[in-house]
Amino acid sequence: MIRDAVMENENIGANSRDIQKLKEMFPQCFDVAGNFSMETFKGILKKEINIRDEGYELNFLGKNYARMLASLETTTVIQPDEEHNNKPENKDSKNIYISGDNLDALKHMLKSYEGAVKCIYIDPPYNTGSDGFIYKDKFTFTVESLMEKLNISESEAERLMSMTSRGSASHSAWLTFMYPRLLLARDLLSKDGVIFISIDDNEQANLKLLCDSVFGEENFIATFTRITKKGGKSSDVVALNHDYVNVYSKSAEIKLYPVKHNDKGFKHKDEFFEERGYYKLNQTLDYDSLQYSPSLDYPIEIEGETFYAGSSKEDYEERQNGIYDTADWAWRWSKEKFKFGYENGFIVIKKSRNGKRIYTKTYQKATIDENDEGYFIDYSDRTKCLSTLALTETIYSNDNATKDLNNVFDKKMFDHPKPIELMKQFIQISTSDNDIVLDFFGGSSSTAEAVLRTNIQDGTNRQIIIVQLPELLKDSTSAYKAGFRTIDQIGQERIIRAAKKLREENPDTTADLGFKHYTLQDFDDSFIDKLDEWYEKLNSPQEILLDEEDHMLNRFGLSTVLTTYLVHDGYGFMPEVQELDLAGYTAYHCGNHLYLIREGFGEEQMKALYGALDTDNGFMAEHIVVFGYSFTFTASQMLRDNLFKVKDSAGINKTINIDVRY
């Protein structure tokens, strides 16, 4: 467990994750000594892509260090909040809230959720100089170890140590902070997954280049401009009233859903076409065309008058004779579409300063469409692609975000929340029923509330995963005075209160409005330093057991060990686990794994385990995981010596893998 991670991290370098992926995908490029053949690799690729020797990339102090951080195993364990998780509203919930460092959380999640997350939204620190961002990590490397692991000079290692151990808010520090998190986030995304990242001008340019390198420039979708406030001076020169949302996909398999037209401007209604809903007058049917088309330049005879696109009869005749201006007028609709539209009430004649003009109607619930048989009226919901300027509407501003939070709390509890409508927009264009939505900078849980509201609105069951660092609140804040001590407590409370309001507003809803809570338990250096001592005791033939104070199961708790193992082995946070009685010893069975965590496993339990594996009861465990701190040297060796092969219920020999973890 922790010791195993520490030992594995000893051999981790900047390229460890990349090399592991190359070995999985291109084993033929490695020889028996583990050396990589670039020529073999080029030979595999040359028929599919152009290989170049020169390129352009973003470089910064800490880049290789950040790649190494992404490769290191986490030394935290996952502690379930059993009191909260067993409440009626939470015990069957599939939503997850994790209190802990998001870098550790992402590493845990990758074991069970790699390629499974459809939508990620994050609102990371903007590095404004006033948002409190200081990068200082918890890793205790020396100058010498960094020189060896990263193959860098002493002066480079000293600069890196200064930035990461003493704290920095430089561009390099911010990029070093973001890079490993984005690398892990990319691996969590499904093939058709999307990530949305809020940012402002302080790091927007750097974030774009960083995301190009992580997700691939070809997977960039758009940068949305979002209004933050209506006005007000925010610098000596201009009013800064916007930020951005960068959007990237995991691959070309991306599928974004169109958005519905809103009701803004729909104020007219036809008494003969009530089923179409309200309508608004669209722009005039004619327009100044930069790409003139003779087929769209025709006279329209209507209500006893003849209309020509944007001009007089003389101008029309000149165009018919080949005399064109640099830009020439034409109709937006073909003659056939106009005839259909006029006969079916999509056309109206209105007076203007320049005489009568032809306008088209845009209805809420009806539009003109075309198929092989000609034009028809489509009564389905009208949709459109989300515009990159759509978020400049005030509904997406920080003022609305504050109102959203005030609807849950009666005081200001959090700075810079994001509006629920913003989150809902991203959720609706990128996800559908049963998809997973992740926010690993959870903040005040705007994303979580937006998912709950969207699920009720759409009748869907999207799953939430929220991660938030238990960052301490200043005692001068309203949240502290209200009894909160960390930001994650605010985020959890918002979900609880929002869920209560939603139940009151929707008494018949069956939506999942609860969540299960987990805390990532970290340990100080003194604890880590004693791991080897405890390991040596337990692996001594003298049958030494840890005393009550040192015993790891007492330190962690059984549920913490089991949850950490289940997530590590790919079963997620909430799998179905069965208890197995082995001669009075309780083991835990899930999928192909059997977990032996408690003390007291001996010869009688070994016989019972053989009996369970040998009976035709559908039980099978190809992997037996042992919590080493609960086992004597003899008991661990007995398992290794005896469980080589057994027959499953079909009579097929199965190799049992014994995995003793520390």
C-alpha positions as CSV (number, residue, x, y, z in Angstrom):
1,M,0.0,0.0,0.0
2,I,2.0,3.1,1.2
3,R,5.3,1.3,1.5
4,D,4.8,-0.3,-1.9
5,A,4.2,3.1,-3.4
6,V,7.2,4.6,-1.8
7,M,9.4,1.7,-3.1
8,E,8.0,2.0,-6.6
9,N,8.5,5.8,-6.6
10,E,12.3,5.3,-6.0
11,N,12.6,4.2,-9.7
12,I,10.2,6.8,-11.2
13,G,11.7,9.4,-13.6
14,A,10.3,12.1,-15.8
15,N,9.5,9.7,-18.7
16,S,8.2,6.7,-16.7
17,R,4.5,7.1,-17.7
18,D,5.4,7.6,-21.3
19,I,7.7,4.6,-21.4
20,Q,5.2,2.4,-19.8
21,K,2.6,3.4,-22.4
22,L,5.1,2.7,-25.2
23,K,5.8,-0.7,-23.8
24,E,2.1,-1.5,-23.7
25,M,1.4,-0.3,-27.2
26,F,4.7,-1.0,-29.0
27,P,6.5,-3.9,-27.2
28,Q,8.3,-4.7,-30.5
29,C,10.3,-1.5,-30.1
30,F,12.1,-2.7,-26.9
31,D,14.9,-5.3,-26.7
32,V,15.4,-7.7,-23.8
33,A,17.4,-5.1,-21.9
34,G,14.6,-2.6,-22.1
35,N,16.3,-0.4,-24.7
36,F,14.0,1.5,-27.0
37,S,14.6,1.4,-30.8
38,M,13.7,4.7,-32.4
39,E,14.3,3.3,-35.9
40,T,11.8,0.5,-35.3
41,F,9.3,3.0,-34.0
42,K,9.8,5.3,-37.0
43,G,9.3,2.3,-39.3
44,I,6.0,1.5,-37.7
45,L,4.7,5.1,-38.0
46,K,6.2,6.2,-41.4
47,K,3.3,4.8,-43.5
48,E,0.7,6.6,-41.4
49,I,2.1,10.0,-40.5
50,N,4.8,12.4,-41.6
51,I,7.8,12.3,-39.2
52,R,9.6,15.6,-38.7
53,D,12.8,16.4,-36.9
54,E,11.9,20.0,-36.0
55,G,8.9,21.1,-33.9
56,Y,7.4,23.7,-31.7
57,E,6.6,23.2,-28.0
58,L,6.1,25.0,-24.7
59,N,9.1,24.8,-22.4
60,F,9.3,26.0,-18.8
61,L,11.2,25.4,-15.6
62,G,9.7,22.3,-14.0
63,K,8.3,20.7,-17.1
64,N,10.1,17.4,-16.6
65,Y,9.5,17.6,-12.9
66,A,5.8,17.9,-13.5
67,R,5.9,14.8,-15.8
68,M,7.6,12.9,-13.0
69,L,5.0,14.0,-10.5
70,A,2.3,12.5,-12.8
71,S,4.2,9.2,-12.8
72,L,4.7,8.9,-9.0
73,E,2.3,6.6,-7.1
74,T,0.2,8.3,-4.5
75,T,1.0,7.5,-0.9
76,T,-2.4,8.5,0.4
77,V,-5.2,6.1,1.4
78,I,-9.0,6.5,0.8
79,Q,-11.0,6.9,4.0
80,P,-14.8,6.5,3.7
81,D,-17.0,8.8,5.7
82,E,-19.1,5.9,7.0
83,E,-21.5,8.0,9.1
84,H,-22.3,10.2,6.1
85,N,-22.3,7.4,3.6
86,N,-24.8,5.3,5.5
87,K,-27.5,8.0,5.7
88,P,-30.6,7.0,3.8
89,E,-30.2,9.7,1.2
90,N,-26.6,8.6,0.5
91,K,-26.3,4.9,1.0
92,D,-27.4,4.1,-2.6
93,S,-25.9,7.2,-4.2
94,K,-23.4,6.9,-7.0
95,N,-22.2,10.5,-6.6
96,I,-18.8,10.9,-5.1
97,Y,-17.1,13.8,-3.2
98,I,-13.4,13.5,-2.4
99,S,-11.7,15.7,0.1
100,G,-8.0,15.8,-0.7
101,D,-5.3,17.0,-3.1
102,N,-6.6,16.5,-6.6
103,L,-3.3,15.2,-7.8
104,D,-3.6,12.2,-5.4
105,A,-7.3,11.9,-6.2
106,L,-6.7,11.7,-9.9
107,K,-4.1,9.0,-9.4
108,H,-6.5,6.9,-7.4
109,M,-9.3,7.4,-9.9
110,L,-7.2,6.3,-12.8
111,K,-7.1,2.8,-11.4
112,S,-10.8,2.5,-11.8
113,Y,-12.0,5.3,-14.1
114,E,-9.5,5.5,-16.9
115,G,-11.3,6.3,-20.1
116,A,-14.6,6.5,-18.3
117,V,-15.3,10.2,-17.7
118,K,-17.4,12.0,-20.3
119,C,-17.1,15.6,-19.1
120,I,-14.5,17.4,-17.0
121,Y,-15.0,21.0,-15.9
122,I,-12.3,22.7,-13.9
123,D,-11.9,26.3,-12.6
124,P,-8.2,26.3,-11.5
125,P,-6.5,29.2,-9.8
126,Y,-6.0,32.0,-12.4
127,N,-2.6,33.1,-11.0
128,T,-3.8,36.7,-10.8
129,G,-1.4,37.6,-8.0
130,S,-4.4,38.1,-5.7
131,D,-6.1,34.8,-5.8
132,G,-3.8,33.1,-3.3
133,F,-2.0,30.8,-5.8
134,I,1.4,29.8,-4.5
135,Y,2.8,26.5,-5.8
136,K,4.6,24.6,-3.0
137,D,4.4,20.8,-3.2
138,K,4.8,18.1,-0.5
139,F,7.6,16.1,-2.1
140,T,10.9,16.1,-0.3
141,F,13.5,15.7,-3.1
142,T,17.1,16.7,-2.7
143,V,19.2,18.6,-5.3
144,E,21.1,15.4,-5.9
145,S,18.0,13.2,-6.4
146,L,16.5,15.7,-8.9
147,M,19.8,15.8,-10.8
148,E,19.7,12.0,-11.1
149,K,16.0,11.6,-11.8
150,L,15.6,14.4,-14.3
151,N,19.1,14.4,-15.8
152,I,19.5,18.1,-15.1
153,S,22.4,20.2,-13.9
154,E,23.0,21.3,-10.3
155,S,22.0,24.9,-11.0
156,E,18.8,23.7,-12.7
157,A,18.0,21.5,-9.7
158,E,18.6,24.3,-7.3
159,R,16.2,26.6,-9.2
160,L,13.6,23.9,-9.3
161,M,14.0,23.2,-5.5
162,S,13.6,26.9,-4.9
163,M,10.4,27.1,-6.9
164,T,8.8,23.9,-5.5
165,S,9.8,23.9,-1.9
166,R,9.9,27.6,-1.0
167,G,6.8,28.5,-3.1
168,S,6.3,30.5,-6.2
169,A,3.5,32.2,-8.2
170,S,5.5,32.5,-11.4
171,H,4.2,31.3,-14.8
172,S,6.6,28.3,-14.6
173,A,5.2,27.4,-11.1
174,W,1.6,27.6,-12.4
175,L,2.4,25.5,-15.4
176,T,4.2,22.9,-13.2
177,F,1.1,22.8,-11.0
178,M,-1.3,22.3,-13.9
179,Y,0.7,20.0,-16.2
180,P,0.6,16.7,-14.2
181,R,-3.1,17.2,-13.4
182,L,-4.0,17.7,-17.1
183,L,-1.9,14.7,-18.1
184,L,-3.9,12.5,-15.6
185,A,-7.2,14.2,-16.6
186,R,-6.6,13.3,-20.2
187,D,-6.3,9.6,-19.4
188,L,-9.6,9.7,-17.4
189,L,-11.5,11.1,-20.4
190,S,-13.5,8.7,-22.5
191,K,-12.7,8.6,-26.3
192,D,-15.6,11.0,-26.9
193,G,-14.9,13.0,-23.7
194,V,-14.5,16.8,-23.4
195,I,-12.7,19.0,-20.9
196,F,-13.7,22.6,-20.2
197,I,-11.2,24.9,-18.4
198,S,-11.9,28.4,-17.1
199,I,-9.1,30.9,-17.2
200,D,-8.4,34.6,-17.6
201,D,-5.7,36.6,-19.4
202,N,-3.0,35.9,-16.9
203,E,-2.5,32.3,-18.0
204,Q,-4.8,32.0,-21.1
205,A,-2.0,32.0,-23.6
206,N,0.1,29.5,-21.6
207,L,-2.9,27.3,-20.9
208,K,-3.7,27.1,-24.6
209,L,-0.1,26.0,-25.5
210,L,-0.1,23.5,-22.5
211,C,-3.4,22.0,-23.6
212,D,-2.1,21.7,-27.2
213,S,0.8,19.6,-25.9
214,V,-1.4,17.4,-23.6
215,F,-4.5,16.8,-25.6
216,G,-3.2,17.5,-29.1
217,E,-3.7,20.7,-31.1
218,E,-6.0,18.8,-33.4
219,N,-8.3,18.2,-30.5
220,F,-8.9,21.8,-29.7
221,I,-12.6,22.7,-30.0
222,A,-13.0,26.3,-29.1
223,T,-12.3,29.1,-26.7
224,F,-15.5,30.6,-25.3
225,T,-15.5,34.2,-24.1
226,R,-17.6,34.5,-20.9
227,I,-18.9,37.8,-19.4
228,T,-17.8,38.2,-15.8
229,K,-19.6,41.5,-15.0
230,K,-21.6,44.2,-16.7
231,G,-19.2,47.1,-16.2
232,G,-17.0,48.9,-13.9
233,K,-13.4,50.0,-14.0
234,S,-11.0,47.2,-13.3
235,S,-7.7,48.6,-14.5
236,D,-6.2,52.0,-15.2
237,V,-6.9,51.6,-18.9
238,V,-9.9,49.4,-19.6
239,A,-12.7,47.6,-17.8
240,L,-11.9,43.8,-17.8
241,N,-15.3,42.2,-18.0
242,H,-14.6,38.7,-19.3
243,D,-12.6,35.5,-18.9
244,Y,-12.4,32.4,-21.1
245,V,-13.3,28.7,-21.2
246,N,-10.9,26.5,-23.2
247,V,-12.4,23.3,-24.6
248,Y,-10.6,20.2,-25.8
249,S,-11.7,16.7,-26.7
250,K,-9.9,13.4,-26.0
251,S,-10.0,12.4,-29.6
252,A,-11.7,12.9,-33.0
253,E,-14.6,10.7,-31.7
254,I,-16.0,13.8,-29.9
255,K,-19.8,14.3,-30.1
256,L,-21.3,17.6,-28.9
257,Y,-25.0,18.0,-28.6
258,P,-26.7,21.1,-30.0
259,V,-28.4,23.5,-27.7
260,K,-32.1,24.6,-27.8
261,H,-33.0,28.1,-28.9
262,N,-33.9,30.2,-25.9
263,D,-37.2,32.3,-25.8
264,K,-35.4,35.7,-25.9
265,G,-37.2,38.0,-28.3
266,F,-40.1,35.7,-29.0
267,K,-43.0,38.1,-28.3
268,H,-45.4,37.6,-31.3
269,K,-48.1,35.0,-31.7
270,D,-50.2,33.8,-34.7
271,E,-53.8,33.0,-33.8
272,F,-53.9,30.5,-36.7
273,F,-50.6,28.7,-35.8
274,E,-50.7,28.4,-32.0
275,E,-49.0,25.0,-32.1
276,R,-45.9,26.8,-33.4
277,G,-45.5,28.9,-30.2
278,Y,-44.4,32.5,-30.2
279,Y,-42.3,33.9,-33.0
280,K,-39.8,36.8,-33.5
281,L,-39.2,38.7,-36.7
282,N,-36.0,37.6,-38.3
283,Q,-33.8,39.8,-40.5
284,T,-35.1,40.8,-43.9
285,L,-35.2,38.2,-46.5
286,D,-32.7,40.0,-48.7
287,Y,-29.1,40.6,-47.9
288,D,-25.9,42.2,-49.3
289,S,-24.2,39.1,-50.7
290,L,-20.4,38.8,-51.0
291,Q,-21.0,35.6,-53.0
292,Y,-23.7,36.6,-55.4
293,S,-25.9,33.9,-56.7
294,P,-28.2,34.5,-59.7
295,S,-30.5,31.7,-58.6
296,L,-31.3,33.8,-55.4
297,D,-31.9,37.0,-57.3
298,Y,-35.5,36.9,-58.6
299,P,-38.6,39.2,-58.4
300,I,-41.2,38.4,-55.8
301,E,-44.8,39.3,-56.5
302,I,-46.8,39.5,-53.3
303,E,-49.9,41.5,-52.1
304,G,-50.1,43.3,-55.5
305,E,-46.5,44.5,-55.4
306,T,-43.2,43.4,-56.9
307,F,-40.1,43.2,-54.7
308,Y,-36.5,43.1,-55.8
309,A,-33.7,42.1,-53.4
310,G,-32.5,45.2,-51.7
311,S,-32.8,47.5,-54.8
312,S,-35.0,48.9,-57.5
313,K,-36.1,47.1,-60.7
314,E,-33.4,49.0,-62.6
315,D,-30.6,47.6,-60.3
316,Y,-32.1,44.1,-60.7
317,E,-32.1,44.4,-64.5
318,E,-28.5,45.5,-64.5
319,R,-27.5,42.5,-62.4
320,Q,-29.4,40.2,-64.9
321,N,-27.3,41.9,-67.6
322,G,-24.1,41.2,-65.8
323,I,-23.5,44.6,-64.3
324,Y,-22.5,43.9,-60.6
325,D,-21.2,45.9,-57.7
326,T,-18.4,44.5,-55.5
327,A,-21.2,43.1,-53.3
328,D,-24.7,42.4,-54.8
329,W,-28.1,41.9,-53.3
330,A,-29.9,38.6,-53.3
331,W,-32.6,36.7,-51.3
332,R,-31.6,34.4,-48.5
333,W,-34.2,31.8,-49.6
334,S,-34.6,30.1,-52.9
335,K,-37.8,30.7,-55.0
336,E,-39.2,27.3,-54.0
337,K,-38.5,27.9,-50.3
338,F,-40.0,31.3,-50.4
339,K,-43.2,30.0,-52.1
340,F,-43.6,27.3,-49.4
341,G,-42.8,29.8,-46.6
342,Y,-45.3,32.4,-47.8
343,E,-48.1,29.8,-48.2
344,N,-47.4,28.5,-44.7
345,G,-47.2,31.7,-42.7
346,F,-43.4,32.1,-42.4
347,I,-43.3,35.4,-44.3
348,V,-44.6,38.9,-43.3
349,I,-44.5,42.3,-45.1
350,K,-43.5,45.2,-42.8
351,K,-43.1,48.9,-43.5
352,S,-39.7,50.5,-43.0
353,R,-38.2,53.9,-43.6
354,N,-37.2,52.7,-47.1
355,G,-40.7,51.3,-47.9
356,K,-42.1,47.9,-47.5
357,R,-39.7,45.0,-46.7
358,I,-40.1,41.2,-46.6
359,Y,-39.3,39.6,-43.2
360,T,-39.1,36.0,-42.2
361,K,-40.6,34.6,-38.9
362,T,-38.6,32.4,-36.5
363,Y,-41.0,30.3,-34.4
364,Q,-40.2,28.6,-31.1
365,K,-41.5,25.2,-32.1
366,A,-41.5,25.1,-35.9
367,T,-39.0,25.6,-38.7
368,I,-38.9,24.9,-42.5
369,D,-36.8,21.9,-43.4
370,E,-36.1,20.0,-46.6
371,N,-35.9,16.4,-47.7
372,D,-36.0,14.5,-51.0
373,E,-39.7,15.2,-51.4
374,G,-39.3,19.0,-50.9
375,Y,-40.0,21.4,-48.1
376,F,-42.0,20.6,-44.9
377,I,-42.6,22.1,-41.5
378,D,-40.5,20.5,-38.8
379,Y,-42.2,20.7,-35.4
380,S,-39.3,19.2,-33.3
381,D,-37.3,21.4,-30.9
382,R,-35.1,23.7,-32.9
383,T,-31.5,23.5,-32.0
384,K,-28.2,25.1,-32.9
385,C,-24.5,24.8,-32.2
386,L,-23.3,26.7,-29.2
387,S,-21.7,29.9,-30.3
388,T,-18.3,30.9,-28.9
389,L,-20.0,34.2,-28.0
390,A,-23.1,32.6,-26.3
391,L,-21.5,33.0,-22.9
392,T,-21.4,36.8,-23.2
393,E,-25.1,36.9,-22.0
394,T,-25.4,38.1,-18.5
395,I,-27.0,34.9,-17.3
396,Y,-23.4,33.5,-17.3
397,S,-21.9,36.3,-15.3
398,N,-20.4,36.3,-11.8
399,D,-23.5,38.3,-10.5
400,N,-25.7,35.3,-11.3
401,A,-23.1,32.9,-9.7
402,T,-23.4,34.9,-6.5
403,K,-27.2,34.7,-6.7
404,D,-27.0,31.0,-7.2
405,L,-24.9,30.6,-4.0
406,N,-27.1,32.9,-2.0
407,N,-30.1,30.8,-2.9
408,V,-28.4,28.0,-0.9
409,F,-26.5,30.0,1.8
410,D,-27.8,33.2,3.5
411,K,-24.3,34.7,3.6
412,K,-21.4,35.1,1.2
413,M,-19.5,31.8,1.7
414,F,-17.2,31.6,-1.3
415,D,-15.3,33.9,-3.6
416,H,-15.5,33.6,-7.3
417,P,-18.2,30.8,-7.7
418,K,-19.3,29.9,-11.2
419,P,-22.9,30.3,-12.4
420,I,-25.1,27.2,-12.5
421,E,-26.3,28.1,-16.0
422,L,-22.7,28.0,-17.3
423,M,-22.2,24.5,-15.9
424,K,-25.6,23.3,-17.2
425,Q,-24.7,24.5,-20.7
426,F,-21.5,22.5,-20.7
427,I,-23.1,19.5,-19.2
428,Q,-26.0,19.5,-21.7
429,I,-23.8,19.8,-24.8
430,S,-21.3,17.2,-23.8
431,T,-23.1,14.5,-21.8
432,S,-26.2,12.3,-21.7
433,D,-27.8,9.8,-19.4
434,N,-25.5,7.8,-17.1
435,D,-22.4,9.8,-18.1
436,I,-19.8,10.8,-15.5
437,V,-19.1,14.5,-14.9
438,L,-15.8,15.3,-13.0
439,D,-14.7,18.6,-11.4
440,F,-11.4,18.3,-9.5
441,F,-11.2,21.9,-8.5
442,G,-14.6,21.6,-6.8
443,G,-14.7,24.9,-5.0
444,S,-18.3,25.7,-3.9
445,S,-19.7,22.8,-5.8
446,S,-21.4,24.8,-8.6
447,T,-20.8,21.8,-10.9
448,A,-22.4,19.4,-8.6
449,E,-25.6,21.5,-8.2
450,A,-25.8,22.0,-11.9
451,V,-25.6,18.2,-12.5
452,L,-28.4,17.6,-10.0
453,R,-30.6,20.2,-11.5
454,T,-29.9,19.0,-15.1
455,N,-30.7,15.4,-14.1
456,I,-34.1,16.5,-12.7
457,Q,-34.8,18.7,-15.7
458,D,-33.9,16.0,-18.2
459,G,-34.9,12.9,-16.3
460,T,-31.3,11.6,-16.5
461,N,-28.8,10.0,-14.1
462,R,-25.5,11.6,-14.7
463,Q,-22.9,10.8,-12.0
464,I,-20.9,13.5,-10.2
465,I,-17.3,13.2,-9.0
466,I,-16.1,16.3,-7.1
467,V,-12.6,16.7,-5.7
468,Q,-11.6,19.6,-3.4
469,L,-8.5,20.2,-1.2
470,P,-9.5,20.8,2.4
471,E,-7.9,24.2,2.2
472,L,-8.2,26.1,5.5
473,L,-10.4,29.2,5.7
474,K,-9.3,32.5,7.2
475,D,-11.0,33.2,10.5
476,S,-12.1,36.6,9.2
477,T,-14.4,35.1,6.5
478,S,-18.2,34.7,6.7
479,A,-17.8,31.0,6.1
480,Y,-15.5,30.5,9.1
481,K,-17.8,32.5,11.3
482,A,-20.6,30.3,10.1
483,G,-18.8,27.2,11.4
484,F,-16.9,26.0,8.3
485,R,-13.2,25.4,8.6
486,T,-12.2,24.2,5.1
487,I,-13.4,24.8,1.6
488,D,-14.5,21.2,1.0
489,Q,-16.9,21.6,3.9
490,I,-18.6,24.4,2.1
491,G,-18.8,22.4,-1.1
492,Q,-20.4,19.4,0.7
493,E,-22.9,21.5,2.5
494,R,-23.9,23.2,-0.7
495,I,-24.8,19.8,-2.2
496,I,-26.8,18.8,0.9
497,R,-28.7,22.1,0.9
498,A,-29.3,22.2,-2.8
499,A,-30.6,18.6,-2.7
500,K,-33.0,19.5,0.1
501,K,-34.4,22.5,-2.0
502,L,-34.7,20.2,-5.1
503,R,-36.7,17.6,-3.2
504,E,-39.0,20.4,-1.9
505,E,-39.4,21.7,-5.5
506,N,-39.8,18.2,-7.0
507,P,-41.5,16.0,-4.4
508,D,-42.0,13.2,-6.9
509,T,-38.4,13.1,-8.1
510,T,-36.4,9.8,-8.0
511,A,-33.1,11.5,-9.0
512,D,-30.0,10.6,-7.1
513,L,-29.5,13.7,-4.9
514,G,-27.1,12.2,-2.4
515,F,-23.3,11.6,-2.4
516,K,-20.7,9.5,-0.8
517,H,-17.8,11.2,0.9
518,Y,-14.2,10.1,1.0
519,T,-11.1,11.7,2.5
520,L,-7.6,11.1,1.2
521,Q,-5.5,10.4,4.3
522,D,-1.9,11.6,4.1
523,F,1.0,10.8,6.3
524,D,4.0,12.8,7.6
525,D,7.7,11.9,6.9
526,S,8.2,10.2,10.3
527,F,5.4,7.7,9.5
528,I,6.9,7.0,6.1
529,D,10.3,6.5,7.6
530,K,9.1,3.8,9.9
531,L,7.6,1.7,7.1
532,D,10.8,-0.2,6.5
533,E,11.2,-1.0,10.2
534,W,7.7,-2.4,10.4
535,Y,8.2,-4.4,7.2
536,E,11.4,-6.0,8.5
537,K,9.6,-7.0,11.7
538,L,6.7,-8.7,9.9
539,N,9.0,-10.5,7.5
540,S,11.2,-12.0,10.2
541,P,11.1,-15.8,10.7
542,Q,10.9,-15.0,14.5
543,E,7.1,-14.4,14.1
544,I,7.2,-10.8,15.2
545,L,3.8,-9.0,15.2
546,L,3.3,-5.2,15.4
547,D,2.1,-4.1,18.8
548,E,-1.3,-2.5,19.2
549,E,0.0,1.1,18.8
550,D,1.9,0.4,15.6
551,H,-0.6,-2.0,14.1
552,M,-1.6,-0.5,10.7
553,L,-5.1,-1.8,10.6
554,N,-5.8,0.2,13.8
555,R,-4.2,3.2,12.2
556,F,-6.1,3.0,9.0
557,G,-9.3,1.2,9.7
558,L,-10.6,-1.8,7.8
559,S,-12.9,0.1,5.6
560,T,-10.1,2.4,4.5
561,V,-7.8,-0.4,3.6
562,L,-10.6,-2.2,1.7
563,T,-11.8,0.9,-0.1
564,T,-8.2,1.8,-1.2
565,Y,-7.6,-1.7,-2.5
566,L,-11.0,-1.9,-4.4
567,V,-10.3,1.4,-6.2
568,H,-6.7,0.3,-6.9
569,D,-7.9,-2.9,-8.4
570,G,-10.4,-1.3,-10.8
571,Y,-13.7,-1.7,-8.9
572,G,-14.4,1.9,-8.1
573,F,-15.6,3.5,-4.9
574,M,-18.9,1.6,-4.6
575,P,-18.7,-2.0,-5.8
576,E,-20.7,-4.9,-4.4
577,V,-18.5,-6.7,-1.9
578,Q,-19.4,-10.1,-0.4
579,E,-18.2,-11.3,3.0
580,L,-16.8,-14.8,2.9
581,D,-16.5,-16.8,6.2
582,L,-13.3,-18.9,6.3
583,A,-13.5,-20.9,9.5
584,G,-14.5,-17.8,11.5
585,Y,-12.2,-15.5,9.5
586,T,-14.0,-12.8,7.4
587,A,-12.6,-12.3,3.9
588,Y,-14.0,-9.9,1.3
589,H,-14.8,-11.0,-2.2
590,C,-15.3,-8.7,-5.2
591,G,-15.0,-9.8,-8.9
592,N,-11.8,-11.8,-9.3
593,H,-10.3,-10.6,-6.1
594,L,-10.4,-11.9,-2.5
595,Y,-9.1,-9.6,0.2
596,L,-7.5,-10.9,3.4
597,I,-7.2,-7.9,5.6
598,R,-7.9,-9.0,9.2
599,E,-5.5,-10.8,11.6
600,G,-6.0,-14.4,12.5
601,F,-5.5,-16.3,9.2
602,G,-4.0,-19.7,9.9
603,E,-4.1,-23.4,8.8
604,E,-7.8,-23.8,9.5
605,Q,-8.5,-20.7,7.4
606,M,-6.2,-22.0,4.7
607,K,-8.2,-25.3,4.5
608,A,-11.5,-23.3,4.4
609,L,-10.1,-21.2,1.5
610,Y,-9.2,-24.3,-0.4
611,G,-12.7,-25.7,0.2
612,A,-14.3,-22.5,-1.0
613,L,-12.2,-22.4,-4.2
614,D,-12.8,-26.1,-4.9
615,T,-16.6,-26.1,-4.6
616,D,-19.0,-25.6,-7.4
617,N,-20.7,-22.5,-6.0
618,G,-19.7,-19.9,-8.6
619,F,-17.0,-18.5,-6.3
620,M,-13.6,-17.8,-8.0
621,A,-10.8,-15.5,-7.0
622,E,-7.8,-15.3,-9.4
623,H,-6.2,-12.7,-7.2
624,I,-5.8,-12.9,-3.4
625,V,-4.7,-9.6,-1.9
626,V,-3.2,-9.8,1.5
627,F,-2.8,-6.9,3.9
628,G,0.7,-7.7,5.0
629,Y,0.6,-5.9,8.3
630,S,-2.0,-8.4,9.6
631,F,0.0,-11.5,8.7
632,T,2.9,-13.2,10.3
633,F,5.8,-14.4,8.2
634,T,4.5,-18.0,8.4
635,A,1.0,-17.1,7.3
636,S,2.2,-15.1,4.3
637,Q,4.6,-17.9,3.3
638,M,1.9,-20.5,3.7
639,L,-0.3,-18.7,1.2
640,R,2.5,-18.3,-1.3
641,D,3.5,-22.0,-1.0
642,N,0.1,-23.6,-1.3
643,L,-2.0,-21.5,-3.6
644,F,-0.5,-22.2,-7.0
645,K,-3.3,-23.7,-9.0
646,V,-6.9,-24.6,-8.3
647,K,-9.8,-25.7,-10.5
648,D,-12.7,-23.5,-11.1
649,S,-16.4,-24.6,-11.2
650,A,-15.9,-25.7,-14.8
651,G,-12.9,-27.9,-14.0
652,I,-10.4,-25.5,-15.6
653,N,-7.1,-24.9,-13.9
654,K,-6.6,-21.4,-12.7
655,T,-3.4,-19.8,-11.4
656,I,-3.9,-17.9,-8.2
657,N,-1.9,-14.8,-7.8
658,I,-0.9,-13.9,-4.3
659,D,-0.3,-10.2,-3.8
660,V,1.0,-9.2,-0.3
661,R,0.8,-5.5,0.1
662,Y,2.4,-3.1,2.6
